[in-house]
Amino acid sequence: MKMNLNYDIQYVKGVGESRARLFRRIGIGTVGDLLRFYPRAYEDWSRICSPMNAPEGEICCVRGTLAYPPETRRIAGDRIMVKTALVDEGAFLDIVFFNNKYVADKLTQGEKYLFFGKPEKDPYGGGLQMVSPQFQPVSDEGEGLHPIYRQTEKLNTRAIAKCVRTVLDSVGELPDPIPADIIRKYRLLPLREALEKIHFPRSEEDIHAARRRLAFEELLLLELGMLASRPANAGGVKISDHSAAFASLLPFRMTNAQSRAVGEIMSDLSSGAVMRRLLQGDVGSGKTAVAASVVYSCVKSGYQAAMMAPTEVLAGQHFRTFLNFFDGTEIRVAALSGSMTKKSKDEVKKRLLSGEIDFVVGTHALIESDVEFRNLALVITDEQHRFGVEQRTALAEKGADTHMLVMSATPIPRTLGLIIYGDMDISVLDELPAGRKPIKTYRVPSSYRPRLYKFLEKHFSEGRQGYIICPMIEEGENSGDLIPAEDYYEYLKQQVFPNRRLGLVHGKLKASEKERTMADFAEGKLDLLVSTTVIEVGIDVPNATVMIVENADRFGLSQLHQLRGRVGRGKYESYCVLVSDNQNPDTDARLNIMCETNDGFKIADEDLRLRGPGDFFGERQHGLPLLKIADMMNDTAMLVEARKTAEAITADGGINRPENRALRAAVTELFGNDATKMN
């Protein structure tokens, strides 16, 4: 009987119940799982040499005859050493294994073998030796490229490869999820050929062709699943473009990037389709002015708009900013937050329902059940990663076919943005307004702290304010050289700045306490704010000019950039000082990048390159499936093509056509039940 993709791995020849448990530990429960368990690397066994010309210090494959039976002995530390040698044309290469008591049973004197490893000088004299190499009999035809898999202690890469070979030789028809016309258009390998070549390539060209096909498939399925989560592309209210009139009211000229973003958003709003767009821009790039322009057009078209921010401090800042933008216009702006009195909140709710308020800025209070609008057409959320999808959707559902604009100051590499925000179009503000001063950033060791305290005091005496950021908050969480925020705050307050006004903010404080302290700092009632990363987003104090980040090596680059963005928001020269004693070369490289550039997108690209997509946000976002073979750093062009293809397939309901049955099934399997909602 031919096995299919759902065939239990346990019943594959040579596996059995015991080994099946080992396979399941690495996520392989079925034949389909195994075929999609791609090699993580390859060893090139095609470079064959003899013991006579084995290159010292270079990985190679040596062919020869086992000269004598493996000798097993105990050495210092109660370790086991097994030693033998290869011989060919009178030349010898010593072979040594440590702590491998079974290897002697696998090697037979007089048999021909291939040994794969790095020949090196024997430190105790003599010729070259290979330590713990891979090996196999010459009769196994092992020359060429060998797959290397992620493995467990009792399930090695050879056992996995052997099982893959058995499955590929035995499995029945493999339904190809990519339609034939797309395979022809992009000159992709058919599925079976791609799987054969990714597991057992004969050349680098095989690997490239197989990986290209499988990565394209993975990205196509991902984009189809993301597009499925979009609202139906119809029914949005049409909003007229009044952006030119708004621009004439501004005391400054918008940057080219701002004008481009406004144009992209207005094109969406006037199309008759529901807009879902991300406005992504670095700190200070002018996202709020873009949002104000869009709100202006919305209100002038006869509709209401609402903006939700993650904290009361940030909501208050936005409220004041929009009041300034709309000063002298007829647009009626209001605020709504949890800290307002019941009477004040009730009044705002009444005026929202009657249409007497055109634009409201608030916190989570906006999504309370008794908040109703007369004709809400546009919802803006600030810093989406602080809101769940349900929260922003709950606000949008207070209107009919409401447009949604999400603003984020977290620079994200374009490839990552296309995946994480796959259900949205993206506008990027990639230039800063003229005249904005770059923040000067330095990296110093902890021995510089006395000098840093004097530097802070100098700025305090000039009427400026500053931050000190710590990665920890209390003694119980301390480790090594990490500085707990609470202890550090007490030390600074009593020993360093006894005559200055200090505040402390960390994640374990009540929300009201954090809000109050940050508000005091924003209002100039505090000179220094000691904080954890809770101030990463959501506080705008133009008077703050110095930020000191303790244990800076403990933060990701993008997080450091967000923290740095809390200073340099006014007219004063601003500074960010990264304190770290870590001498690790990778740490040096990361912190040096911070000192070299203020460009958040360059920093985000480097952060993604250094840490990988899995750690970029610290946790998986939106429950997206993990990529097995596609590379978000290097597959940008492929991702764009996959997105175009996905849009073409879904544009006219093509995903539901009989010929795309395998494609739809693959999307459903990747996304689980969510994909069943596909239109």
C-alpha positions as CSV (number, residue, x, y, z in Angstrom):
1,M,0.0,0.0,0.0
2,K,1.3,3.4,-1.0
3,M,1.5,5.7,2.0
4,N,0.0,9.2,1.9
5,L,1.1,12.5,3.6
6,N,-1.1,11.8,6.7
7,Y,0.5,8.3,7.1
8,D,1.8,7.9,10.7
9,I,5.6,8.1,11.0
10,Q,5.5,5.1,13.3
11,Y,4.5,2.7,10.5
12,V,7.3,3.8,8.1
13,K,9.7,0.9,7.5
14,G,12.5,1.0,10.0
15,V,10.8,3.5,12.5
16,G,8.6,1.7,14.9
17,E,7.0,2.9,18.2
18,S,10.2,3.8,20.0
19,R,11.8,5.8,17.3
20,A,8.5,7.4,16.4
21,R,8.6,9.0,19.8
22,L,11.9,10.6,19.0
23,F,10.6,11.9,15.7
24,R,7.6,13.4,17.4
25,R,10.0,15.3,19.8
26,I,11.2,17.3,16.7
27,G,7.7,17.9,15.4
28,I,7.4,14.9,13.0
29,G,4.3,12.9,13.4
30,T,3.4,12.1,9.8
31,V,5.0,11.4,6.5
32,G,4.1,14.9,5.4
33,D,5.8,16.4,8.4
34,L,9.0,14.4,7.6
35,L,9.1,15.6,3.9
36,R,8.7,19.2,5.1
37,F,11.5,18.7,7.7
38,Y,14.1,20.4,5.5
39,P,17.9,20.0,6.0
40,R,19.5,22.9,7.9
41,A,22.8,22.5,6.0
42,Y,24.7,20.2,3.7
43,E,28.1,18.5,3.9
44,D,30.0,18.3,0.7
45,W,31.5,14.8,0.4
46,S,32.4,15.2,-3.2
47,R,35.9,16.5,-2.4
48,I,37.5,13.1,-2.1
49,C,41.2,12.8,-1.2
50,S,43.5,10.1,0.1
51,P,45.4,10.1,3.4
52,M,48.4,11.1,1.4
53,N,47.1,14.4,0.3
54,A,44.5,15.2,3.0
55,P,44.6,19.0,3.5
56,E,45.5,20.1,7.0
57,G,42.9,22.3,8.6
58,E,40.3,22.0,5.8
59,I,37.1,20.0,5.9
60,C,37.3,17.2,3.3
61,C,36.3,13.6,2.7
62,V,39.1,11.0,2.9
63,R,38.8,7.6,1.3
64,G,40.8,4.6,2.4
65,T,41.0,1.2,4.1
66,L,40.7,0.7,7.8
67,A,44.3,-0.2,8.8
68,Y,43.6,-2.0,12.1
69,P,40.7,-2.8,14.4
70,P,39.5,0.2,16.6
71,E,41.4,0.3,19.9
72,T,39.3,1.4,22.9
73,R,41.0,2.8,26.1
74,R,40.1,4.9,29.1
75,I,41.9,8.3,29.5
76,A,41.9,11.1,32.0
77,G,38.6,12.2,33.4
78,D,37.2,8.7,33.0
79,R,36.7,9.3,29.3
80,I,36.7,6.8,26.5
81,M,39.0,7.1,23.5
82,V,38.7,5.0,20.3
83,K,41.5,5.1,17.9
84,T,42.1,3.6,14.4
85,A,43.6,4.7,11.1
86,L,42.9,4.9,7.4
87,V,45.5,3.7,4.9
88,D,45.9,4.2,1.2
89,E,49.0,3.8,-0.9
90,G,51.2,3.5,2.2
91,A,50.0,6.8,3.7
92,F,48.1,6.9,7.1
93,L,45.5,9.2,8.7
94,D,44.7,8.6,12.3
95,I,41.1,8.5,13.3
96,V,40.1,9.4,16.9
97,F,36.7,9.3,18.7
98,F,36.0,10.4,22.2
99,N,33.2,9.1,24.5
100,N,31.6,7.0,21.7
101,K,31.5,3.5,23.0
102,Y,29.5,2.2,20.1
103,V,31.7,3.4,17.2
104,A,34.2,0.4,17.5
105,D,31.4,-2.0,16.6
106,K,30.6,-0.1,13.4
107,L,34.2,-0.2,11.9
108,T,35.8,-3.3,10.4
109,Q,39.5,-3.7,9.6
110,G,40.1,-4.1,5.9
111,E,36.9,-2.4,4.8
112,K,36.9,0.8,2.6
113,Y,35.4,3.9,4.2
114,L,34.7,7.6,3.6
115,F,35.6,9.8,6.6
116,F,34.3,13.4,6.6
117,G,36.0,15.9,8.9
118,K,39.0,18.2,9.4
119,P,42.5,16.7,9.3
120,E,44.7,18.4,12.0
121,K,48.1,17.9,13.5
122,D,48.2,15.4,16.4
123,P,49.0,17.6,19.4
124,Y,51.1,14.7,20.9
125,G,53.3,14.3,17.8
126,G,53.0,12.2,14.7
127,G,51.1,13.0,11.6
128,L,47.5,14.2,10.8
129,Q,44.4,13.0,12.6
130,M,40.7,13.4,12.3
131,V,38.7,13.8,15.5
132,S,35.1,12.4,15.7
133,P,34.5,12.5,11.9
134,Q,31.3,11.4,10.1
135,F,31.9,8.1,8.2
136,Q,30.3,5.5,6.1
137,P,31.3,2.5,4.0
138,V,32.4,3.3,0.4
139,S,29.8,0.8,-0.8
140,D,27.0,3.1,0.4
141,E,27.8,5.5,-2.5
142,G,28.1,8.3,-0.1
143,E,30.0,10.8,-2.3
144,G,28.3,14.1,-3.0
145,L,26.1,16.4,-0.8
146,H,24.8,15.0,2.4
147,P,21.8,16.6,4.2
148,I,22.3,17.7,7.8
149,Y,19.1,17.8,9.9
150,R,18.2,19.2,13.3
151,Q,18.5,16.1,15.5
152,T,18.1,14.7,19.0
153,E,20.7,12.8,21.0
154,K,19.2,9.4,20.0
155,L,18.0,10.3,16.5
156,N,21.0,11.4,14.4
157,T,21.0,13.0,11.0
158,R,21.8,9.8,9.2
159,A,18.7,8.0,10.6
160,I,16.5,10.9,9.6
161,A,18.0,10.9,6.1
162,K,17.4,7.2,5.8
163,C,13.8,7.6,6.8
164,V,13.3,10.4,4.3
165,R,14.8,8.2,1.5
166,T,12.4,5.4,2.4
167,V,9.4,7.7,2.3
168,L,10.3,9.4,-1.0
169,D,10.6,5.9,-2.5
170,S,7.3,4.7,-1.1
171,V,4.9,7.6,-0.9
172,G,2.1,7.8,-3.4
173,E,0.9,10.8,-5.3
174,L,1.8,14.2,-3.8
175,P,-0.9,16.8,-4.5
176,D,0.9,20.0,-5.6
177,P,-0.6,23.0,-3.9
178,I,0.8,25.4,-6.5
179,P,-1.4,25.6,-9.6
180,A,0.3,24.5,-12.8
181,D,0.0,27.9,-14.5
182,I,1.9,29.5,-11.6
183,I,4.6,26.8,-11.7
184,R,5.0,27.5,-15.4
185,K,5.0,31.3,-15.0
186,Y,7.7,31.3,-12.3
187,R,9.6,28.3,-13.7
188,L,9.3,26.4,-10.4
189,L,10.1,22.7,-9.8
190,P,7.1,20.4,-9.3
191,L,6.6,19.4,-5.7
192,R,8.0,15.9,-5.8
193,E,11.2,17.0,-7.7
194,A,11.7,19.9,-5.2
195,L,11.4,17.6,-2.2
196,E,13.8,15.1,-3.8
197,K,16.4,17.8,-4.5
198,I,16.1,19.6,-1.2
199,H,16.8,16.4,0.7
200,F,19.2,14.7,-1.7
201,P,20.8,17.2,-4.0
202,R,23.4,16.3,-6.5
203,S,24.7,19.9,-6.8
204,E,24.4,23.4,-5.5
205,E,22.1,24.1,-8.4
206,D,19.7,21.4,-7.1
207,I,19.6,23.1,-3.7
208,H,18.9,26.5,-5.1
209,A,16.1,25.4,-7.4
210,A,14.4,23.3,-4.7
211,R,14.7,26.0,-2.1
212,R,13.3,28.6,-4.5
213,R,10.3,26.5,-5.2
214,L,9.6,25.5,-1.6
215,A,10.2,29.1,-0.2
216,F,7.8,30.5,-2.9
217,E,5.2,28.0,-1.9
218,E,5.6,28.8,1.8
219,L,5.3,32.6,1.2
220,L,2.4,32.2,-1.2
221,L,0.4,30.1,1.4
222,L,1.3,32.7,4.1
223,E,0.1,35.6,2.0
224,L,-3.1,33.8,1.0
225,G,-3.8,33.1,4.7
226,M,-3.2,36.8,5.6
227,L,-5.4,38.1,2.8
228,A,-8.1,35.8,4.0
229,S,-8.3,37.8,7.2
230,R,-9.0,41.0,5.4
231,P,-12.5,42.4,5.3
232,A,-14.4,42.1,2.1
233,N,-13.0,44.6,-0.4
234,A,-16.1,46.6,-0.8
235,G,-18.6,48.8,1.1
236,G,-16.3,51.5,2.6
237,V,-17.7,55.0,2.8
238,K,-16.1,57.3,0.2
239,I,-14.1,60.2,1.7
240,S,-13.3,63.2,-0.4
241,D,-9.7,64.5,-0.5
242,H,-9.3,67.8,1.3
243,S,-5.6,67.3,2.1
244,A,-4.4,70.3,0.0
245,A,-6.6,72.6,2.1
246,F,-5.2,71.1,5.3
247,A,-1.6,71.5,4.1
248,S,-2.2,75.2,3.5
249,L,-3.1,75.6,7.2
250,L,0.2,74.2,8.4
251,P,3.0,76.5,9.5
252,F,5.5,74.1,7.9
253,R,5.8,72.2,4.6
254,M,5.2,68.4,4.7
255,T,8.1,66.2,3.7
256,N,7.9,64.3,0.4
257,A,7.3,61.1,2.5
258,Q,4.4,62.7,4.4
259,S,2.8,63.9,1.2
260,R,3.2,60.5,-0.4
261,A,1.7,58.7,2.6
262,V,-1.3,61.2,2.6
263,G,-1.8,60.4,-1.1
264,E,-1.8,56.7,-0.5
265,I,-4.2,56.9,2.3
266,M,-6.6,59.2,0.5
267,S,-6.5,57.0,-2.5
268,D,-7.8,54.2,-0.3
269,L,-10.4,56.4,1.4
270,S,-11.9,57.6,-1.9
271,S,-11.9,54.2,-3.5
272,G,-15.2,52.9,-2.0
273,A,-13.3,49.9,-0.4
274,V,-12.6,49.5,3.3
275,M,-9.1,50.7,4.1
276,R,-6.7,48.7,6.3
277,R,-3.4,50.6,6.3
278,L,-0.3,50.7,8.5
279,L,1.5,54.1,8.7
280,Q,5.0,53.2,9.7
281,G,7.5,55.9,10.5
282,D,10.5,56.5,12.7
283,V,10.3,58.6,15.8
284,G,9.8,62.3,14.7
285,S,9.0,61.5,11.1
286,G,5.6,63.3,11.3
287,K,3.0,60.5,11.5
288,T,0.7,62.7,13.6
289,A,0.6,65.4,10.9
290,V,-0.3,62.7,8.3
291,A,-3.1,61.4,10.6
292,A,-4.4,65.0,11.1
293,S,-4.6,65.5,7.3
294,V,-6.6,62.4,7.0
295,V,-8.9,63.3,9.9
296,Y,-9.5,66.7,8.3
297,S,-10.6,65.1,5.0
298,C,-12.9,62.7,6.9
299,V,-14.6,65.4,8.9
300,K,-14.9,67.7,5.9
301,S,-16.6,64.9,4.1
302,G,-19.3,64.8,6.8
303,Y,-18.1,61.9,9.0
304,Q,-16.6,61.3,12.4
305,A,-13.1,59.9,13.3
306,A,-11.6,58.4,16.4
307,M,-8.1,57.8,17.6
308,M,-7.1,55.3,20.3
309,A,-3.8,55.5,22.2
310,P,-2.4,52.9,24.6
311,T,-1.9,55.2,27.6
312,E,-3.6,58.3,29.0
313,V,-0.4,60.2,28.8
314,L,0.0,59.5,25.1
315,A,-3.7,60.1,24.5
316,G,-3.4,63.5,26.2
317,Q,-0.4,64.4,24.1
318,H,-2.3,63.5,20.9
319,F,-5.3,65.5,22.1
320,R,-3.3,68.6,22.6
321,T,-1.4,68.1,19.3
322,F,-4.6,67.8,17.3
323,L,-6.2,70.8,19.0
324,N,-3.2,72.8,17.7
325,F,-3.5,71.3,14.2
326,F,-7.2,72.1,14.0
327,D,-7.0,75.5,15.6
328,G,-9.0,78.0,13.5
329,T,-11.0,75.3,11.8
330,E,-14.5,74.2,12.5
331,I,-13.4,70.7,13.6
332,R,-14.7,69.8,17.1
333,V,-12.2,67.7,19.0
334,A,-12.8,65.9,22.4
335,A,-10.9,63.5,24.7
336,L,-12.2,60.4,26.4
337,S,-10.3,58.4,29.0
338,G,-10.9,56.3,32.1
339,S,-9.7,58.9,34.5
340,M,-12.3,61.5,33.5
341,T,-15.3,62.0,35.9
342,K,-18.5,60.1,35.0
343,K,-20.2,63.4,34.3
344,S,-17.5,64.4,31.8
345,K,-17.5,61.0,30.1
346,D,-21.3,61.0,29.8
347,E,-21.2,64.4,28.2
348,V,-18.6,63.3,25.6
349,K,-20.6,60.1,24.9
350,K,-23.8,62.2,24.4
351,R,-22.1,64.5,22.0
352,L,-20.5,61.7,20.0
353,L,-23.9,60.1,19.5
354,S,-25.5,63.3,18.4
355,G,-22.6,64.1,16.1
356,E,-21.6,67.3,17.9
357,I,-18.0,65.9,18.2
358,D,-16.2,65.4,15.0
359,F,-13.0,63.7,16.3
360,V,-12.3,62.0,19.6
361,V,-9.0,61.0,21.0
362,G,-9.0,58.4,23.8
363,T,-7.8,55.2,25.5
364,H,-9.5,51.9,25.9
365,A,-12.4,53.9,27.2
366,L,-13.4,54.3,23.5
367,I,-14.3,50.7,23.1
368,E,-16.7,50.5,26.1
369,S,-20.1,49.2,25.1
370,D,-21.9,52.5,25.8
371,V,-19.7,54.6,23.5
372,E,-21.7,55.2,20.3
373,F,-21.1,57.4,17.3
374,R,-23.4,59.1,14.8
375,N,-21.4,58.3,11.7
376,L,-17.9,57.0,12.5
377,A,-16.0,56.4,9.3
378,L,-12.3,56.4,10.3
379,V,-10.5,54.7,13.2
380,I,-6.8,55.4,14.0
381,T,-4.8,53.3,16.5
382,D,-1.4,54.4,17.7
383,E,1.3,51.8,18.4
384,Q,-0.6,48.7,17.2
385,H,1.6,46.2,19.1
386,R,0.1,47.6,22.3
387,F,-3.4,46.6,21.1
388,G,-4.8,43.2,20.3
389,V,-6.6,42.7,17.0
390,E,-9.9,42.4,18.9
391,Q,-9.5,45.8,20.5
392,R,-8.9,47.7,17.3
393,T,-11.7,45.7,15.6
394,A,-14.1,46.6,18.5
395,L,-13.5,50.3,17.9
396,A,-13.9,49.9,14.1
397,E,-17.2,48.0,14.6
398,K,-18.7,51.2,16.2
399,G,-19.1,52.4,12.6
400,A,-20.3,50.8,9.4
401,D,-17.5,49.6,7.1
402,T,-15.1,51.8,9.0
403,H,-11.7,52.6,7.6
404,M,-8.7,51.8,9.8
405,L,-5.3,53.4,10.0
406,V,-2.6,52.0,12.3
407,M,0.4,54.2,13.3
408,S,3.6,52.6,14.5
409,A,6.9,54.1,15.4
410,T,8.6,50.7,15.6
411,P,10.7,50.5,12.4
412,I,10.2,47.1,10.8
413,P,12.1,45.7,7.9
414,R,9.9,45.7,4.8
415,T,9.9,41.9,4.4
416,L,8.9,41.4,8.1
417,G,6.2,44.1,7.8
418,L,4.7,42.4,4.8
419,I,4.3,39.3,6.8
420,I,3.3,40.6,10.2
421,Y,1.0,43.2,8.8
422,G,-0.1,41.0,5.8
423,D,-3.7,42.0,6.3
424,M,-2.8,45.6,5.7
425,D,-1.2,47.9,3.1
426,I,1.8,49.7,4.3
427,S,2.9,53.4,4.0
428,V,6.3,54.3,5.2
429,L,7.7,57.7,6.3
430,D,11.3,57.2,5.5
431,E,12.5,60.8,5.9
432,L,12.7,63.2,8.8
433,P,11.5,66.9,8.8
434,A,14.2,69.4,7.9
435,G,16.1,70.8,10.9
436,R,15.7,67.9,13.2
437,K,18.9,67.3,15.1
438,P,20.3,63.8,15.3
439,I,20.7,62.3,18.8
440,K,24.4,61.9,19.7
441,T,24.9,58.4,21.0
442,Y,27.9,57.0,22.9
443,R,28.9,53.7,24.4
444,V,30.8,53.8,27.8
445,P,31.8,51.3,30.5
446,S,30.3,51.4,34.0
447,S,33.4,53.1,35.3
448,Y,32.1,56.3,33.6
449,R,29.0,56.6,35.9
450,P,30.5,59.4,38.1
451,R,31.1,61.4,34.9
452,L,27.6,60.6,33.6
453,Y,26.1,61.9,36.9
454,K,28.0,65.2,36.4
455,F,26.8,65.3,32.8
456,L,23.2,64.9,34.0
457,E,23.6,67.6,36.7
458,K,24.9,70.0,34.1
459,H,21.7,69.5,32.0
460,F,19.5,69.8,35.1
461,S,21.1,73.1,36.0
462,E,20.2,74.3,32.5
463,G,16.6,73.4,33.1
464,R,16.6,70.2,31.1
465,Q,15.4,66.7,32.1
466,G,16.7,63.2,31.7
467,Y,16.1,59.4,31.9
468,I,17.9,56.5,33.3
469,I,16.7,53.1,32.0
470,C,17.3,49.8,33.8
471,P,16.4,46.3,32.6
472,M,15.4,45.0,36.1
473,I,13.1,46.3,38.7
474,E,13.7,44.6,42.0
475,E,16.3,42.7,44.0
476,G,14.6,39.3,43.6
477,E,15.1,39.5,39.9
478,N,18.7,40.6,40.0
479,S,21.3,38.6,38.2
480,G,25.1,39.3,37.9
481,D,25.7,42.9,37.1
482,L,22.1,43.9,36.3
483,I,20.9,46.9,38.2
484,P,17.4,46.7,39.8
485,A,15.4,49.9,39.0
486,E,14.0,50.2,42.5
487,D,17.4,49.9,44.3
488,Y,19.0,52.2,41.7
489,Y,16.3,54.8,42.2
490,E,16.8,54.8,46.0
491,Y,20.6,55.1,45.5
492,L,20.3,58.0,43.1
493,K,17.7,59.8,45.2
494,Q,19.7,59.6,48.4
495,Q,23.4,59.6,47.3
496,V,23.7,61.2,43.9
497,F,20.9,63.7,43.4
498,P,19.5,64.5,46.8
499,N,18.5,68.0,45.7
500,R,16.7,66.9,42.5
501,R,13.2,65.6,41.9
502,L,13.2,62.0,40.8
503,G,10.5,59.6,39.7
504,L,10.3,55.8,39.3
505,V,8.3,53.9,36.8
506,H,8.2,50.1,36.2
507,G,5.8,47.5,35.0
508,K,4.7,46.3,38.4
509,L,3.3,49.6,39.5
510,K,-0.5,50.3,39.2
511,A,-1.5,51.8,35.9
512,S,-2.6,55.0,37.7
513,E,0.8,55.3,39.5
514,K,2.7,55.0,36.2
515,E,0.4,57.5,34.5
516,R,0.7,60.0,37.3
517,T,4.5,59.8,37.4
518,M,4.9,60.0,33.6
519,A,2.5,63.0,33.6
520,D,4.5,64.7,36.3
521,F,7.7,64.2,34.2
522,A,5.9,65.5,31.1
523,E,4.8,68.6,33.0
524,G,8.3,69.3,34.2
525,K,7.6,68.4,37.9
526,L,10.5,65.9,37.8
527,D,14.1,66.3,36.7
528,L,15.0,62.6,36.3
529,L,12.9,59.6,35.5
530,V,14.3,56.2,36.5
531,S,12.4,53.6,34.5
532,T,12.3,50.2,32.9
533,T,11.2,49.9,29.2
534,V,7.6,50.9,30.0
535,I,8.5,54.3,28.7
536,E,9.7,52.8,25.4
537,V,6.6,54.2,23.8
538,G,4.1,56.8,24.9
539,I,5.9,59.8,26.4
540,D,6.8,63.0,24.6
541,V,8.9,65.4,26.6
542,P,10.7,68.0,24.4
543,N,12.6,69.2,27.4
544,A,14.3,65.8,28.0
545,T,17.8,65.8,26.6
546,V,19.7,63.0,28.1
547,M,19.0,59.2,28.2
548,I,21.3,56.8,30.0
549,V,20.6,53.1,29.4
550,E,22.2,50.8,32.0
551,N,23.2,47.2,30.9
552,A,22.5,48.3,27.3
553,D,23.7,44.9,26.0
554,R,20.5,43.4,27.5
555,F,18.3,45.2,25.0
556,G,17.6,44.5,21.3
557,L,18.7,47.2,18.8
558,S,15.1,48.1,17.9
559,Q,14.2,48.5,21.5
560,L,17.3,50.7,22.2
561,H,16.3,52.8,19.2
562,Q,12.7,53.2,20.6
563,L,14.1,54.2,24.0
564,R,16.5,56.7,22.5
565,G,13.6,58.2,20.7
566,R,12.3,59.6,24.0
567,V,14.9,62.3,23.8
568,G,15.7,64.7,20.9
569,R,12.1,65.7,20.6
570,G,12.6,69.4,21.1
571,K,15.0,72.1,20.0
572,Y,17.8,71.2,22.3
573,E,20.9,69.0,21.6
574,S,20.2,65.6,22.9
575,Y,22.3,62.6,24.0
576,C,21.9,58.9,24.5
577,V,24.6,57.0,26.5
578,L,24.7,53.2,26.4
579,V,26.4,51.8,29.5
580,S,27.9,48.2,29.2
581,D,30.9,46.3,30.3
582,N,30.1,43.4,28.0
583,Q,33.1,42.8,25.7
584,N,31.5,40.1,23.5
585,P,32.3,40.9,19.8
586,D,28.6,40.6,18.8
587,T,27.6,43.0,21.6
588,D,30.3,45.5,20.4
589,A,28.9,45.2,16.8
590,R,25.3,45.9,18.0
591,L,26.1,48.8,20.2
592,N,28.4,50.3,17.7
593,I,25.5,50.4,15.2
594,M,23.5,52.5,17.6
595,C,26.4,55.0,17.9
596,E,26.8,55.1,14.1
597,T,23.2,55.8,12.9
598,N,19.9,57.3,14.0
599,D,18.1,55.6,11.0
600,G,15.6,53.3,12.6
601,F,15.1,51.3,9.4
602,K,18.8,50.5,9.1
603,I,18.8,49.5,12.7
604,A,15.8,47.3,12.3
605,D,17.4,45.6,9.3
606,E,20.6,45.0,11.3
607,D,18.6,43.8,14.3
608,L,16.7,41.3,12.2
609,R,20.0,40.1,10.6
610,L,21.7,39.7,14.0
611,R,18.8,38.2,16.0
612,G,16.7,36.5,13.3
613,P,13.0,36.9,12.8
614,G,12.0,34.6,15.7
615,D,13.5,37.0,18.3
616,F,12.8,40.3,16.5
617,F,9.7,41.0,18.6
618,G,10.6,38.8,21.5
619,E,7.5,36.6,20.9
620,R,5.5,35.3,17.9
621,Q,3.1,37.9,16.5
622,H,-0.5,37.4,15.6
623,G,-0.2,33.6,15.9
624,L,1.4,33.4,12.4
625,P,2.9,30.1,11.4
626,L,6.6,29.8,11.6
627,L,8.6,29.8,8.3
628,K,10.6,26.6,7.7
629,I,12.6,27.5,4.6
630,A,11.8,31.1,3.4
631,D,14.2,33.8,4.6
632,M,12.7,37.2,5.4
633,M,16.0,39.0,5.0
634,N,16.9,37.6,1.6
635,D,13.6,36.7,0.0
636,T,12.2,40.2,-0.4
637,A,11.6,40.0,-4.1
638,M,10.1,36.5,-3.8
639,L,7.8,37.7,-1.1
640,V,6.6,40.6,-3.3
641,E,5.9,38.2,-6.1
642,A,4.1,35.8,-3.8
643,R,1.9,38.6,-2.5
644,K,1.0,39.7,-6.1
645,T,0.2,36.1,-6.9
646,A,-2.0,35.7,-3.8
647,E,-3.9,38.9,-4.6
648,A,-4.5,37.7,-8.1
649,I,-5.8,34.3,-6.9
650,T,-8.1,35.8,-4.3
651,A,-9.3,38.8,-6.5
652,D,-12.1,36.8,-8.2
653,G,-12.6,34.0,-5.7
654,G,-10.1,31.8,-7.5
655,I,-9.1,30.1,-4.3
656,N,-12.4,28.3,-4.4
657,R,-12.1,26.9,-7.8
658,P,-11.8,23.1,-8.2
659,E,-8.3,23.3,-9.7
660,N,-7.1,25.1,-6.6
661,R,-8.5,22.6,-4.1
662,A,-4.9,21.5,-3.0
663,L,-3.9,25.1,-2.6
664,R,-6.9,25.9,-0.4
665,A,-6.3,22.8,1.7
666,A,-2.6,23.7,2.2
667,V,-3.6,27.2,3.4
668,T,-6.2,25.7,5.8
669,E,-3.6,23.3,7.2
670,L,-1.1,26.1,7.7
671,F,-3.4,28.5,9.5
672,G,-5.8,26.0,11.1
673,N,-9.4,27.0,11.5
674,D,-8.7,30.6,10.7
675,A,-8.3,29.8,7.0
676,T,-11.8,28.3,6.8
677,K,-13.0,32.0,6.9
678,M,-11.5,32.6,3.4
679,N,-13.8,34.3,1.1
